[in-house]
Amino acid sequence: MVLEDFIVYGFEWIDNFHFLHRPEELIGDCAWKCVSVAESRYKGLAGLGVGSYLLWLPPFVFPLELKTPHVGIMIWHVKQIVDGVSFLLLPIELHFLEFE
């Protein structure tokens, strides 16, 4: 999927950054272009932190009916400064009660 088609979700709170990586660590030379697109998706959300991070989730954390790719899902993350809410940008719709 193209980043422009990813879905944005808000979540309170992701404060453990041990599992988040800078995009350039995981996607190399094209990171600057991807970061630019991802951050444009967050525009209009006030008080966002500086920088994007990536979080990988394995396919087994998603319900089977989502048909998640066998390699899992890469989620873009940015944290809102004003209240600590995390914003997530991902290629699939989440079917968890927290997001309904």
N, C-alpha and C positions, 0 to 999 in steps of 0.2 A: 504494500500500500504506500501511497504518497503521504508525506507528513501533513500536507494541506487537508487531507481527508480524515485525519485522526480526530478522536473525540476528546474533549477537555472535561475533566472531573475535578471537583474540589474534595479534599479529605482532611479531617482534623485528627491528628497531626502526625506527620512523619518527622521524628526528631532524631532517629538513629541513622546517622549518615555512613555507618561502616559498610553498608552494602550498596552505596551509591558511588558511581564513577563519573569522572569527567568524560564527555563524549570523545575527546581526542584519545583517551586511553583505550577505547573500545572500537571506534570506527575510523581512526587514523586521519589521513590527509583530507578527507571530505568532511571532517567534523565541522569546520567553520561554516560551510554552506548549510549543513543540516541544522546547526544551532541557530543560524539566522532565520530559517523557516520556522523552526519550533518556537522561537521567541516571538515571532510575528503572530503566532496563534494565541499567545498570552496577552497581546496588546489589549488595552482597555480594562485589564484587571489591575486595580490600583495597588501600589505599594509592594510590588513584587521584588523579591531578592535578586541579587545579581548572579547570573550564571545558570546554566541548565546542568542537570545531572541525569544519568541513566541508571535505571534499575531493571535488572533482568528477572523475570518470573518464569519458572519452569511450567510446562504445560499441565502438570498434574494439579496445579492450584485452581484451575478453571473447570467448570462443569463440562462434561463430555459433549453435550449438545452444542457448545460453542465451536467445536472442531478447531481448537487452537493448534497452530502449527507445532509439529513435533520438536522444534527447536525452542519453543517458548515464545514469550513476548518481551520486547524491549519497551520500557515505559520512560518517557521524558518527565522529569520532575523539576519544579521550581517552587520555592517557599515564599509566601507573602510575609513581608516584614511586619505590617501592622498588627496582625493577629496570629501569625504562625501557621495559617492554613496552607496546606500543600496543594498545588495544582498538578494534575497528572494529565499527560497527553499520550493516548494509546490507540492502537489500530482497531480495537474491537470494543463493542459495547459491553459494559460490565453488568452482570445480572446478579448482583449482590444486594441485599436489603438496604445497606447503607447508601446505595446510589439510586434507589427507586423513589 
